[in-house]
Amino acid sequence: MPAAPSMRLLVVAGVLLLATFSCLPARAEAATDSETVFCLSAANRKNLVEAGAALRVLSAGSTPGALTTKRRKFSGTTAIESWRSEAPKDFDQACKSLVASTALSQGNSPKEESKLGFMSWLLPIIIGALLTMFATEMQGARARKLAAAEQIRIAAADFRDALNQYVTSWLESSPGGKPSTGQVDQRRLQLIVTLRKASLRGNWPFVGRLISHLEEPRYGREIDEGWTGPLSSKQAKAEEMRRHLGCLEADAELVASTIASMTPLWMHPSRKNSPSSSSVSPR
């Protein structure tokens, strides 16, 4: 998962920054965009409606969720947006009045205030909103990365436990007994599915090789082979499988720790390595 903010955050940031730069004198005709951003913010909607009522473009008693004009009524969470669409001149009049009255309350004169003066108090609001959105997005991204890493660890641990139980069952089985590989197969497939999700995060040959390794016969039919013979032979096979399983678990942990890291995937040199477990073959 990339460490950069999501595309949604970048789009919103671009819109807000565009609204900010539109306050410059060279783009005076676009200043209304910045005023609209200000007026439609959650903190200013009530004041916008009050300004509209004072100018009599809205009826007294109107609220952000229930507006009444001379021609019709608007209700719901998008009442203000509907009013703006149906009566843009009335909306602009109320919005500009709200902006001017806010400037007056901060000691600025609307007649003398330049576009740069307008930006001097609007810009901190926009920057604050961007910083809040960025922090929220980064916290969410971090939480998603940690959750994905934990899924890898859980799937690897479940597979380890299932395979260990299978090996132990062979060592403790009575003559003629044969443990089932059903639980091992189920946990192996779950680990593969979890790793496939990780492989979608970018160019990650290491994970692709690890998945291919898990799909080989050594984790399928070969697990069920070689258990006949004396106890010493079974113990040797069990030791080899557990050694191999330790390497596999280390590979899964490398994937999990890489996902949890805030470092971008392309900066991890290990992403192109071969899994250590591929060099060991249980017999």
Backbone bond lengths (Angstrom), bond angles and torsions (degrees), N, CA, C in turn:
res aa  C-N    CA-C-N  psi(-1)  N-CA   C-N-CA  omega(-1)  CA-C   N-CA-C  phi
1 M - - - 1.455 - - 1.524 108.86 -
2 P 1.332 119.01 128.40 1.448 120.25 179.10 1.507 111.20 -64.63
3 A 1.335 115.54 150.21 1.457 120.40 -179.04 1.511 111.51 -84.60
4 A 1.343 116.75 -13.22 1.454 120.19 -177.92 1.516 109.75 -71.85
5 P 1.357 118.53 159.13 1.457 121.83 177.89 1.517 110.81 -60.92
6 S 1.291 116.53 159.38 1.462 121.06 -179.19 1.515 110.29 -70.22
7 M 1.349 115.11 162.99 1.458 120.79 179.40 1.520 110.97 -60.41
8 R 1.343 115.98 -34.14 1.475 118.25 179.50 1.521 111.13 -60.61
9 L 1.333 116.82 -43.80 1.456 120.53 179.43 1.517 110.84 -64.08
10 L 1.332 117.44 -40.74 1.455 120.53 -179.07 1.530 111.42 -64.61
11 V 1.333 115.96 -38.84 1.470 119.04 179.14 1.522 110.90 -64.57
12 V 1.342 116.11 -46.54 1.466 119.76 179.56 1.521 110.75 -62.89
13 A 1.330 116.81 -41.81 1.459 120.68 178.92 1.516 110.72 -60.96
14 G 1.335 115.86 -41.48 1.460 119.27 178.97 1.511 112.36 -62.80
15 V 1.322 116.12 -40.72 1.472 119.74 179.35 1.526 110.69 -63.86
16 L 1.334 116.09 -45.56 1.463 119.27 -178.84 1.532 111.74 -66.98
17 L 1.307 117.28 -39.56 1.463 119.52 178.01 1.520 110.77 -66.36
18 L 1.326 116.84 -38.65 1.457 119.92 176.70 1.522 110.66 -61.40
19 A 1.331 115.38 -40.60 1.466 118.97 177.54 1.526 110.93 -63.49
20 T 1.337 116.78 -35.86 1.464 120.49 179.93 1.517 110.89 -67.51
21 F 1.331 117.11 -49.61 1.459 120.36 -177.36 1.520 111.82 -68.74
22 S 1.317 116.79 -19.23 1.460 119.00 177.71 1.522 111.45 -69.23
23 C 1.346 117.16 -10.39 1.453 120.57 178.51 1.534 112.05 -78.48
24 L 1.312 118.48 -10.55 1.456 120.80 -179.09 1.518 110.59 -67.58
25 P 1.336 118.46 150.69 1.457 121.88 -177.30 1.516 112.78 -55.23
26 A 1.345 117.83 -34.98 1.454 120.25 -176.67 1.521 111.80 -66.64
27 R 1.302 117.54 -18.63 1.454 121.51 179.73 1.523 110.66 -122.79
28 A 1.326 115.89 43.28 1.465 120.74 -174.76 1.520 112.05 -59.73
29 E 1.346 117.16 -32.21 1.453 119.10 -176.95 1.519 112.44 -67.32
30 A 1.336 117.42 -17.35 1.461 120.81 -178.60 1.524 112.68 -98.22
31 A 1.344 116.86 7.46 1.461 119.32 -177.67 1.520 111.89 -61.13
32 T 1.335 118.01 -28.23 1.455 121.82 -179.67 1.527 111.05 -58.99
33 D 1.332 116.88 -31.16 1.466 119.38 178.32 1.523 110.63 -61.11
34 S 1.326 115.86 -43.26 1.458 119.37 179.28 1.528 110.79 -66.71
35 E 1.313 116.89 -39.69 1.460 120.30 178.27 1.529 110.54 -62.95
36 T 1.331 115.56 -38.37 1.460 119.89 179.53 1.522 111.15 -65.01
37 V 1.349 116.43 -42.71 1.460 120.05 176.59 1.525 110.43 -57.11
38 F 1.342 115.89 -42.47 1.459 121.30 -179.77 1.525 110.90 -65.34
39 C 1.331 116.03 -47.01 1.461 119.91 -174.55 1.528 113.00 -70.41
40 L 1.333 116.96 -30.43 1.460 120.12 -177.86 1.526 113.38 -88.52
41 S 1.332 117.21 -2.78 1.460 119.27 177.37 1.526 109.40 -65.13
42 A 1.328 116.20 151.85 1.463 121.03 -175.98 1.526 112.55 -58.30
43 A 1.335 116.10 -33.63 1.462 120.04 -176.30 1.526 112.60 -74.09
44 N 1.343 118.31 -18.95 1.467 120.73 -173.22 1.520 114.18 -113.15
45 R 1.320 117.69 0.80 1.470 118.87 -176.61 1.535 112.18 -64.36
46 K 1.315 116.61 -42.13 1.469 119.61 -179.78 1.532 110.05 -63.50
47 N 1.356 115.85 -42.50 1.462 119.30 178.97 1.524 111.11 -64.57
48 L 1.340 116.96 -35.33 1.465 120.63 178.28 1.523 110.71 -62.15
49 V 1.333 116.16 -44.53 1.468 120.03 179.76 1.529 110.33 -64.94
50 E 1.317 117.24 -40.30 1.467 120.07 178.05 1.525 111.32 -63.55
51 A 1.351 116.62 -37.64 1.466 119.80 177.10 1.520 110.16 -64.60
52 G 1.344 116.38 -41.07 1.458 120.27 178.12 1.518 112.06 -63.05
53 A 1.324 116.99 -38.84 1.464 120.31 178.13 1.522 111.27 -67.80
54 A 1.356 116.31 -38.73 1.465 119.77 178.76 1.514 111.49 -63.80
55 L 1.340 116.52 -33.84 1.472 121.07 179.41 1.517 112.14 -87.70
56 R 1.349 116.35 -1.44 1.465 123.68 177.33 1.523 113.19 65.63
57 V 1.329 116.65 22.73 1.462 118.58 170.41 1.522 109.32 -89.14
58 L 1.335 115.82 -12.70 1.454 122.66 171.24 1.514 108.78 -126.72
59 S 1.313 115.89 151.00 1.452 119.77 -179.93 1.520 110.38 -75.41
60 A 1.332 115.21 149.88 1.459 119.85 176.44 1.528 109.24 -60.62
61 G 1.303 116.49 141.76 1.454 121.09 -178.55 1.512 113.58 92.34
62 S 1.338 117.51 -2.36 1.466 120.09 176.96 1.529 109.98 -66.66
63 T 1.315 115.93 148.34 1.463 122.43 177.20 1.529 108.23 -129.78
64 P 1.330 118.34 165.63 1.465 119.88 179.66 1.526 113.99 -56.44
65 G 1.311 117.23 -24.66 1.455 119.76 -179.81 1.516 114.06 -101.38
66 A 1.350 117.41 -2.43 1.466 121.61 -179.25 1.517 108.92 -150.91
67 L 1.323 117.45 95.89 1.474 122.70 -177.85 1.520 109.89 -105.81
68 T 1.328 115.05 143.91 1.463 120.60 177.18 1.523 109.02 -131.21
69 T 1.334 115.62 123.38 1.466 121.05 175.50 1.522 107.96 -109.44
70 K 1.307 115.53 -175.10 1.461 119.21 -179.89 1.528 111.11 -69.05
71 R 1.330 116.43 -22.38 1.458 119.88 -174.36 1.533 114.34 -104.68
72 R 1.332 116.72 -35.09 1.458 117.52 -175.56 1.521 111.48 -158.97
73 K 1.338 114.78 177.81 1.458 121.47 179.13 1.529 109.54 -116.65
74 F 1.339 114.27 150.21 1.465 120.96 176.87 1.521 108.14 -129.40
75 S 1.315 117.25 136.26 1.469 119.80 -179.00 1.518 109.93 -141.44
76 G 1.322 113.84 163.06 1.458 120.12 178.60 1.518 112.05 101.33
77 T 1.307 115.17 -178.33 1.473 120.67 -176.57 1.522 112.23 -69.77
78 T 1.341 117.36 -18.49 1.467 120.76 179.40 1.525 111.96 -108.80
79 A 1.330 116.06 23.82 1.463 119.32 -177.24 1.527 111.50 -59.66
80 I 1.338 117.05 -44.08 1.460 120.29 -177.89 1.523 110.57 -66.26
81 E 1.344 117.18 -41.26 1.457 119.94 178.45 1.527 111.26 -63.15
82 S 1.340 116.52 -38.67 1.471 120.31 177.80 1.523 110.86 -65.67
83 W 1.333 115.78 -40.98 1.474 119.68 177.80 1.524 110.01 -62.51
84 R 1.311 116.87 -44.07 1.467 120.51 179.12 1.525 111.35 -59.89
85 S 1.352 116.23 -39.19 1.459 120.17 -179.29 1.524 111.91 -70.19
86 E 1.355 116.39 -38.63 1.465 120.80 -176.13 1.534 112.24 -81.96
87 A 1.328 117.07 -33.54 1.470 120.34 -177.02 1.527 109.65 -134.81
88 P 1.325 117.99 69.74 1.463 120.64 -175.04 1.529 113.85 -61.19
89 K 1.322 117.60 -34.71 1.469 119.64 -179.90 1.522 111.04 -66.20
90 D 1.334 116.13 -43.32 1.463 119.29 178.51 1.531 110.98 -64.58
91 F 1.324 115.53 -41.03 1.463 119.29 178.22 1.528 110.51 -61.85
92 D 1.334 116.05 -47.59 1.467 119.33 -179.11 1.525 111.66 -61.08
93 Q 1.341 116.17 -38.88 1.465 119.52 179.48 1.523 110.98 -62.41
94 A 1.331 115.78 -45.71 1.464 119.76 179.50 1.522 111.27 -66.67
95 C 1.329 116.03 -40.67 1.460 120.23 -178.11 1.523 111.36 -65.79
96 K 1.333 117.04 -46.15 1.467 120.37 179.68 1.526 111.07 -63.05
97 S 1.320 115.38 -36.38 1.464 118.72 178.39 1.524 110.67 -66.71
98 L 1.331 116.48 -39.96 1.457 120.03 177.62 1.524 110.68 -63.26
99 V 1.329 117.39 -43.75 1.468 121.10 178.82 1.526 110.45 -61.15
100 A 1.332 116.53 -44.04 1.458 120.29 -178.86 1.528 111.50 -65.82
101 S 1.332 116.46 -42.07 1.467 119.16 -179.55 1.526 111.07 -67.54
102 T 1.338 116.83 -34.24 1.467 120.19 176.40 1.516 110.66 -65.41
103 A 1.351 115.76 -40.56 1.464 119.73 177.74 1.525 110.89 -62.95
104 L 1.348 116.73 -40.84 1.462 120.45 179.08 1.527 110.92 -63.13
105 S 1.327 116.55 -40.52 1.461 119.55 -178.86 1.519 112.25 -65.89
106 Q 1.340 116.95 -19.89 1.457 121.36 178.54 1.534 111.69 -99.45
107 G 1.350 116.18 11.40 1.457 120.31 174.72 1.510 114.44 88.46
108 N 1.323 118.05 13.16 1.464 120.87 179.11 1.516 110.07 -104.15
109 S 1.306 116.10 147.83 1.461 121.51 177.43 1.515 109.20 -97.55
110 P 1.309 118.90 123.32 1.458 120.27 -179.57 1.515 112.50 -62.45
111 K 1.323 118.30 -24.48 1.462 120.30 179.63 1.525 111.53 -76.61
112 E 1.324 116.09 -30.72 1.452 119.50 -177.27 1.523 112.35 -101.89
113 E 1.319 116.99 -10.91 1.458 120.40 -174.97 1.524 110.34 -71.18
114 S 1.291 117.15 126.31 1.461 122.80 177.12 1.513 108.69 -86.45
115 K 1.320 114.89 173.46 1.456 119.18 176.67 1.527 110.84 -63.57
116 L 1.315 116.01 -35.67 1.459 119.03 178.00 1.518 110.80 -67.63
117 G 1.318 116.83 -34.27 1.456 120.00 176.55 1.521 110.81 -65.70
118 F 1.319 115.87 -40.10 1.462 120.39 177.12 1.522 110.09 -61.52
119 M 1.335 116.32 -41.33 1.453 120.25 -178.90 1.522 111.64 -68.72
120 S 1.335 116.97 -26.26 1.455 119.38 -176.02 1.519 112.52 -63.40
121 W 1.332 118.38 -27.06 1.464 118.97 176.84 1.529 112.39 -105.52
122 L 1.354 116.25 -22.10 1.457 117.92 177.23 1.527 111.55 -77.90
123 L 1.354 115.82 -36.62 1.458 119.60 -176.78 1.530 113.21 -58.60
124 P 1.348 120.02 -45.11 1.473 118.69 177.68 1.532 113.22 -59.82
125 I 1.335 116.54 -34.09 1.465 119.92 178.57 1.519 110.47 -64.25
126 I 1.345 115.23 -44.91 1.453 119.72 -178.34 1.523 110.94 -68.61
127 I 1.344 116.12 -42.21 1.458 119.83 178.73 1.521 110.60 -62.31
128 G 1.334 116.68 -41.64 1.463 120.43 177.99 1.521 111.37 -61.17
129 A 1.347 115.91 -41.37 1.465 119.41 178.75 1.520 110.86 -64.44
130 L 1.342 116.17 -41.16 1.464 120.06 179.25 1.519 111.66 -64.26
131 L 1.317 116.53 -43.51 1.463 120.17 179.90 1.527 111.44 -63.01
132 T 1.337 115.51 -40.60 1.459 119.37 178.29 1.524 110.85 -64.01
133 M 1.334 116.44 -44.46 1.459 120.42 179.41 1.526 110.68 -64.05
134 F 1.346 115.96 -40.64 1.465 120.00 -178.71 1.529 110.21 -64.47
135 A 1.340 116.43 -45.11 1.463 120.14 -179.63 1.530 111.05 -62.78
136 T 1.342 116.34 -41.40 1.462 120.34 179.09 1.521 111.16 -64.19
137 E 1.330 115.09 -42.32 1.462 119.79 -179.58 1.526 111.31 -64.65
138 M 1.320 116.37 -42.12 1.460 120.13 -179.29 1.528 111.32 -67.10
139 Q 1.337 116.32 -38.54 1.459 119.46 176.76 1.525 110.83 -63.37
140 G 1.339 115.53 -41.66 1.458 119.43 178.18 1.522 111.80 -64.53
141 A 1.348 115.95 -42.06 1.466 119.90 179.43 1.524 110.58 -63.36
142 R 1.328 116.11 -41.44 1.467 119.97 179.49 1.529 110.92 -63.37
143 A 1.336 115.93 -42.22 1.467 119.93 179.81 1.529 110.49 -63.92
144 R 1.343 116.81 -39.42 1.468 119.95 179.51 1.527 111.21 -66.66
145 K 1.319 116.96 -39.03 1.462 120.81 178.94 1.532 111.16 -64.42
146 L 1.331 116.39 -44.30 1.459 119.98 179.54 1.524 111.47 -64.85
147 A 1.336 116.16 -38.60 1.466 119.88 179.51 1.528 110.58 -66.41
148 A 1.340 117.10 -40.70 1.464 120.59 178.95 1.527 110.93 -65.53
149 A 1.342 116.65 -40.18 1.468 120.44 177.98 1.523 110.90 -63.69
150 E 1.336 116.41 -39.78 1.464 120.34 179.69 1.525 111.12 -65.86
151 Q 1.321 117.58 -34.86 1.459 120.96 177.58 1.529 110.81 -63.07
152 I 1.335 116.08 -39.77 1.469 120.22 177.39 1.527 109.78 -62.28
153 R 1.323 116.48 -47.20 1.466 120.43 -177.64 1.537 111.44 -63.13
154 I 1.326 116.43 -41.48 1.465 120.09 -179.48 1.523 110.65 -65.36
155 A 1.339 116.81 -44.26 1.465 120.36 -179.73 1.522 111.02 -63.85
156 A 1.345 117.13 -40.10 1.463 120.67 178.81 1.527 110.84 -66.97
157 A 1.326 116.78 -40.79 1.462 120.62 179.50 1.528 111.18 -66.28
158 D 1.334 116.78 -39.13 1.465 120.29 178.50 1.534 110.63 -63.79
159 F 1.335 116.56 -41.32 1.457 119.92 178.54 1.535 110.72 -65.92
160 R 1.330 115.78 -42.58 1.462 120.48 177.66 1.529 111.07 -58.15
161 D 1.317 115.95 -47.69 1.470 119.87 -178.25 1.527 111.19 -63.48
162 A 1.341 116.23 -41.40 1.466 119.66 -179.29 1.529 110.63 -64.36
163 L 1.347 116.39 -43.21 1.453 119.38 -178.80 1.527 111.35 -69.90
164 N 1.314 117.31 -38.27 1.463 120.65 176.56 1.527 111.25 -62.05
165 Q 1.323 115.19 -41.56 1.464 119.77 178.79 1.528 110.62 -64.29
166 Y 1.319 115.97 -38.48 1.464 120.63 179.02 1.528 110.41 -64.44
167 V 1.348 116.32 -45.80 1.464 120.74 179.47 1.527 110.16 -62.28
168 T 1.327 116.43 -45.30 1.464 120.38 179.68 1.524 111.25 -61.43
169 S 1.313 116.86 -37.82 1.468 120.61 179.66 1.524 111.12 -63.44
170 W 1.340 116.31 -36.87 1.464 119.11 178.04 1.534 110.45 -66.72
171 L 1.329 115.54 -41.96 1.463 118.83 -177.81 1.520 112.13 -68.08
172 E 1.330 116.62 -28.39 1.459 120.21 -176.78 1.526 112.99 -101.78
173 S 1.331 116.84 0.04 1.464 119.70 -175.92 1.518 111.25 -74.53
174 S 1.301 114.36 150.97 1.461 120.64 177.06 1.524 109.38 -80.30
175 P 1.311 118.51 160.60 1.463 120.72 179.05 1.529 111.38 -53.45
176 G 1.313 115.58 131.72 1.460 120.36 -179.49 1.511 113.82 90.36
177 G 1.336 117.50 -12.26 1.459 120.75 179.17 1.526 111.25 -78.47
178 K 1.319 115.30 151.57 1.465 119.92 -179.45 1.522 109.50 -145.85
179 P 1.348 118.45 106.92 1.472 121.24 178.95 1.536 111.81 -63.42
180 S 1.296 115.44 153.18 1.465 120.97 178.95 1.526 111.35 -85.97
181 T 1.322 115.94 144.69 1.481 121.22 177.73 1.530 111.36 -95.42
182 G 1.330 116.74 7.32 1.467 119.81 -175.34 1.514 113.64 -56.41
183 Q 1.328 117.42 -47.45 1.460 121.17 -178.05 1.528 110.70 -67.31
184 V 1.331 116.47 -37.58 1.468 120.29 178.06 1.519 110.31 -63.05
185 D 1.333 117.15 -45.51 1.471 121.08 179.80 1.519 111.36 -62.17
186 Q 1.325 116.41 -41.32 1.467 120.63 -179.33 1.522 111.14 -64.05
187 R 1.336 116.96 -45.50 1.459 120.54 -179.35 1.533 111.57 -69.38
188 R 1.324 116.24 -33.25 1.467 119.30 177.56 1.529 110.78 -65.42
189 L 1.323 117.42 -44.58 1.465 120.94 178.80 1.522 111.23 -63.28
190 Q 1.345 116.76 -38.08 1.462 120.11 178.37 1.528 110.74 -64.37
191 L 1.321 117.05 -39.69 1.464 120.62 177.54 1.525 110.71 -65.02
192 I 1.321 117.06 -39.87 1.470 120.74 178.49 1.526 110.50 -62.67
193 V 1.336 116.39 -45.66 1.475 120.32 179.15 1.524 110.59 -59.80
194 T 1.320 117.06 -43.85 1.467 121.17 -179.40 1.525 111.00 -64.51
195 L 1.323 116.58 -39.79 1.469 120.19 178.52 1.525 111.29 -69.22
196 R 1.321 117.31 -33.40 1.471 119.49 178.09 1.527 110.93 -62.10
197 K 1.326 116.76 -37.64 1.463 120.00 176.61 1.527 110.22 -60.58
198 A 1.337 116.08 -39.71 1.463 119.93 179.06 1.518 111.14 -67.16
199 S 1.337 117.51 -34.47 1.464 120.87 -177.64 1.514 112.42 -67.58
200 L 1.341 117.34 -16.81 1.464 121.31 179.74 1.522 112.20 -80.69
201 R 1.322 117.73 -2.49 1.456 120.73 -175.56 1.522 113.05 -80.72
202 G 1.291 118.04 -8.61 1.459 120.61 179.31 1.518 111.20 153.70
203 N 1.327 116.50 -166.43 1.455 122.28 179.81 1.527 109.12 -72.27
204 W 1.330 116.37 101.33 1.457 121.08 -172.89 1.523 109.87 -136.88
205 P 1.345 118.20 76.66 1.469 121.46 -178.00 1.522 113.11 -58.85
206 F 1.347 117.46 -32.46 1.467 120.61 -178.72 1.520 111.07 -56.83
207 V 1.326 116.98 -46.80 1.467 120.71 -178.76 1.525 110.43 -66.93
208 G 1.335 116.57 -39.70 1.458 119.34 178.30 1.519 111.96 -60.13
209 R 1.339 116.15 -40.74 1.465 119.49 178.73 1.528 111.22 -68.84
210 L 1.319 116.51 -37.40 1.462 120.20 179.69 1.527 110.71 -65.24
211 I 1.332 117.15 -39.82 1.462 120.95 177.47 1.531 110.63 -64.29
212 S 1.331 115.88 -45.36 1.466 119.47 178.57 1.528 110.89 -60.47
213 H 1.322 115.27 -37.99 1.458 121.03 178.66 1.530 110.78 -62.32
214 L 1.316 116.90 -42.50 1.469 120.70 -179.63 1.529 112.21 -69.30
215 E 1.329 116.57 -22.19 1.462 120.47 -178.70 1.527 112.54 -89.03
216 E 1.316 116.59 -3.01 1.463 120.11 -179.86 1.536 111.24 -73.80
217 P 1.345 117.30 161.66 1.475 121.22 -179.11 1.527 113.50 -58.91
218 R 1.335 117.72 -25.33 1.464 119.63 -178.32 1.523 112.02 -58.77
219 Y 1.346 116.34 -24.25 1.455 119.65 176.96 1.522 111.47 -104.51
220 G 1.338 115.52 5.13 1.450 120.01 177.67 1.506 110.63 -111.61
221 R 1.311 115.04 -108.25 1.473 119.05 -174.75 1.531 112.91 -67.30
222 E 1.349 118.13 -27.12 1.463 119.84 -176.73 1.532 112.59 -69.72
223 I 1.338 117.02 -22.32 1.463 119.60 176.86 1.524 110.89 -62.77
224 D 1.325 115.34 -32.13 1.459 120.60 -175.38 1.528 112.61 -88.52
225 E 1.344 116.20 1.94 1.453 119.66 -176.94 1.526 111.46 -104.83
226 G 1.331 116.92 154.63 1.454 121.92 172.96 1.508 115.16 85.28
227 W 1.329 117.38 17.15 1.465 119.31 -178.23 1.532 112.44 -99.11
228 T 1.308 117.24 -0.50 1.466 119.24 177.39 1.529 109.36 -84.13
229 G 1.297 116.76 157.84 1.459 119.64 179.86 1.516 111.53 111.15
230 P 1.313 116.01 -171.41 1.467 120.55 -176.72 1.526 111.91 -68.57
231 L 1.327 115.36 165.81 1.462 121.61 -178.77 1.527 111.58 -60.23
232 S 1.320 117.50 -37.15 1.466 120.44 -179.70 1.520 111.59 -61.44
233 S 1.336 116.25 -36.45 1.462 120.57 178.26 1.527 110.38 -66.96
234 K 1.335 115.84 -41.32 1.470 119.72 178.05 1.528 110.97 -64.71
235 Q 1.321 116.06 -40.12 1.465 119.74 -179.42 1.529 111.26 -65.24
236 A 1.326 116.52 -37.36 1.466 120.04 177.82 1.520 111.03 -64.72
237 K 1.331 116.60 -42.62 1.459 120.28 178.46 1.534 110.48 -65.26
238 A 1.340 116.33 -40.83 1.466 120.22 179.92 1.526 110.67 -63.57
239 E 1.322 117.04 -41.60 1.465 120.47 179.62 1.521 111.34 -63.83
240 E 1.338 115.67 -41.79 1.462 120.23 179.08 1.530 110.97 -64.25
241 M 1.323 117.31 -42.42 1.466 120.72 -178.81 1.526 111.00 -66.66
242 R 1.319 116.78 -39.35 1.467 119.72 -179.90 1.531 111.14 -69.56
243 R 1.349 116.45 -34.93 1.464 118.94 176.03 1.522 110.31 -64.61
244 H 1.315 115.06 -43.00 1.459 120.25 177.52 1.529 110.42 -63.90
245 L 1.329 116.75 -40.47 1.465 121.31 -179.91 1.524 111.15 -62.93
246 G 1.334 117.34 -36.10 1.465 120.37 176.87 1.516 111.79 -62.66
247 C 1.343 116.56 -40.50 1.473 120.31 177.44 1.528 110.78 -65.50
248 L 1.332 115.95 -40.12 1.460 120.07 179.20 1.524 111.26 -63.58
249 E 1.320 116.31 -41.53 1.462 120.21 179.82 1.527 110.67 -65.95
250 A 1.344 117.06 -34.83 1.460 120.65 176.64 1.528 110.48 -65.92
251 D 1.326 116.67 -38.32 1.469 120.35 177.05 1.526 110.81 -63.40
252 A 1.334 116.31 -43.08 1.467 120.27 179.23 1.523 110.81 -64.50
253 E 1.323 117.33 -37.48 1.460 120.61 178.51 1.519 110.93 -66.29
254 L 1.328 117.09 -35.56 1.463 120.12 176.92 1.526 110.78 -62.94
255 V 1.323 115.91 -41.24 1.470 119.94 176.77 1.527 109.92 -63.15
256 A 1.330 117.28 -45.76 1.465 121.21 -178.13 1.530 111.23 -63.01
257 S 1.321 117.58 -45.13 1.463 120.52 -178.58 1.519 111.29 -67.32
258 T 1.321 117.73 -32.73 1.468 120.99 177.16 1.521 110.24 -67.29
259 I 1.336 116.21 -41.73 1.469 119.95 178.35 1.522 110.56 -63.60
260 A 1.336 116.84 -42.25 1.464 120.48 -176.79 1.518 112.53 -71.56
261 S 1.312 117.41 -19.83 1.463 121.01 -178.09 1.526 111.31 -69.05
262 M 1.323 116.33 147.57 1.461 121.40 176.11 1.526 111.06 -83.30
263 T 1.334 117.35 -5.47 1.460 121.09 178.23 1.527 109.04 -75.63
264 P 1.335 118.50 133.71 1.468 120.71 178.73 1.528 111.17 -56.83
265 L 1.331 116.43 146.78 1.455 121.62 -176.49 1.522 112.15 -56.97
266 W 1.339 117.13 -40.27 1.466 119.63 -175.19 1.527 112.43 -66.22
267 M 1.343 118.16 -13.79 1.459 121.12 179.14 1.526 112.40 -91.49
268 H 1.339 117.63 -2.59 1.461 121.05 178.39 1.532 109.09 -90.65
269 P 1.317 119.21 110.03 1.473 119.82 -179.91 1.515 112.81 -64.15
270 S 1.332 117.24 -26.04 1.461 120.37 -177.22 1.523 112.90 -69.48
271 R 1.329 117.90 -10.85 1.462 120.05 -177.06 1.527 111.83 -64.36
272 K 1.337 117.02 -21.47 1.460 120.44 -179.16 1.524 112.75 -102.78
273 N 1.337 117.05 0.63 1.464 119.96 -179.76 1.520 111.42 -71.59
274 S 1.318 115.16 168.94 1.465 120.75 173.58 1.526 108.87 -95.65
275 P 1.319 118.81 141.23 1.467 121.04 178.46 1.517 111.16 -58.64
276 S 1.334 116.90 139.35 1.465 120.66 179.88 1.514 112.13 -65.72
277 S 1.336 116.46 -27.81 1.456 120.28 -178.26 1.535 112.14 -70.37
278 S 1.340 117.84 -18.03 1.458 119.89 -178.28 1.514 112.22 -72.90
279 S 1.333 116.88 -16.10 1.452 120.39 -179.37 1.521 112.83 -88.96
280 V 1.357 116.18 -2.42 1.462 120.82 -179.69 1.514 108.83 -116.28
281 S 1.282 117.37 134.06 1.471 121.09 -178.39 1.518 110.72 -126.13
282 P 1.355 117.59 114.75 1.463 119.62 179.33 1.514 111.25 -67.13
283 R 1.312 114.95 145.55 1.455 119.05 -179.31 1.534 110.38 -130.77
